Amino acid sequence: MMPTPKMEIEADIRAALRSVIDPELGHNIIDLGMVYDVDVQDAGVVGVVMTTTARFCPASAFLQEAVAAAAGAVTGVTRVDVELTYDPPWTPDRMAPEIAVRF
Amino acid sequence: MQMATISRWTLAYFSGALVALVSALALMALGLGYPSEGLMEPRTLVVVHLITIGWLSLLMLGALMQFLPVLVGRELVWPKLPPVILALILSGLALLLCGFLALDGWHNAPVEFLTLGGLLLLAGFCVAAVMLFATLLSARSLPLPAGFVALGLLSLLVAATLGETLASVLAGLVGGNFSVALVMHGVGLHAAFGLGGWLTLAAMGVSYRLVSMFLVAPERKGVLTRMAFWSATIALGGLAGVLMILIATNASWSLGLALTGLAAALAIGAYLADIAGLYRTRRRARLELHMAGAVAGMAMLGLGAGLLAWALWTGSQPVLAAAIHVLALGWLGGLGLVMLYKIVAFLTWLECFAPHMGRMITPRVQDLVCERRAAPFFILYFAAELAGATAIVFGSDVVFRIATALQLLGVMMLIHQYVRARRLADLPEAWMDHPKPRLILPATRQRSVA
């Protein structure tokens, strides 16, 4: 199947979010499984649903802003809405297997 | 969604606390206070209050101002109060210490300094407790660790009130049979509410959350956690009962004290077993230095509680003094120093690098510290604590002073590590030119995400 422009933007956003590192765990938020959903809508409007490893961590708002900045810098993105959720909460089982073995 | 923010005054509290710790250790190393002098001598009281109010209470209040919002998911209520509280406590402590020295005839200073200092301290602690209680009550639901903190704050108020009453007795403003009974039986209650109720319960509450976060371990909500909490509540209730009997009859209540001791032992046992469970179920295989050091701190709680039980059973004053030393400087102080190692780096990272995430490659929190350099000083600190406590038990003043001097050296070197973290001195080369923060009072931007 040929990737659609929306799928390409989503892939670029996920690649961009790999530059956002969780300060405590030292790995990027994609591999840590902290990004639950990237939804690219018409006209480059993007919705990201994410969590943090610790509830109410003082770094939460900064991580939210970092995701907005990294995703917003992707070509084709006109607006980014980042939703922080703890439902479901993050667990280490969400990590990519290659990260989990080095944890 | 509510989020925790950076507490701007926390580092100022920590700085004041470390100055008090260094001062207390230096005085002890110079031979002032127990064991060179009696347990209730004025200079012993100076050292004890430098440690319990200056070091431990300032440290705990600074930590709670940062971490209570994290615990309950609400911002600190009345965030302009922390500098007022700090000023009240520092000025109150200074007057209280002058008052103790006045008992010794120091520069003909008036002993009323004791009452005035106690009053300022009581005011500072009341404002702090009201601010932190209001933050707790603003939460939708309270996790069990927050319950420990609530019990701790209640104990703080009782300890401070009892302390102010004792200060008035020492200053000669309160007399009669009540004053005699209070000096005879109230000092132990004052220490139990302060070291046990306030500092230990608050440290338990904060550590439940922090240990779970740092080890990436599932939060504890099981039987042991509930047993620790309810046993602590019963112990505190027993202590309150003993205090009321003392006020009503001017007499001690041995059965109440025994029940309190049993409940406290159960609470400590359940807590330590629960924390061991947190370490066992952690997903982070390698322990960072602060979490390895926390094990030593927790072990000191077990040792201190054991020594306390031994002292109460045998009536031995040196063992009692050693138990208090281990609980104050080994458990609370040791845990404080290891947590500071992480918290200072974390707050510095938040201030310097968090706003740049997503726009540049940022370091990890762990990149701000050099564990290899700091580890020997933690080992020195805890080894000196054990040596000092042993010297107290065996009555060796010289060994105690040498051990305390070594403990002071360890603390000074650890403070150097904290300063290096603030100065970004241990960062990899890529970030060496990053603008450095102010040492004590961060210029944080106010955050509130609705």
Interface residues (C-beta under 8 A of the other chain):
Chain A: S19 V20 I21 P23 E24 L25 G26 T53 A54 R55 F56 C57 P58 A59 S60 A61 F62 L63 Q64 E65 A66 V67 A68 A69 A70 L84 T91 P92 F103
Chain B: M1 Q2 M3 A4 T5 I6 Q66 P69 V70 L71 V72 G73 M213 F214 V216 P218 R283 R284 A285 F346 W349 L350 F353 A354 P355 M357 G358 R359 I361 T362 R364 V365 Q366 R447 V449
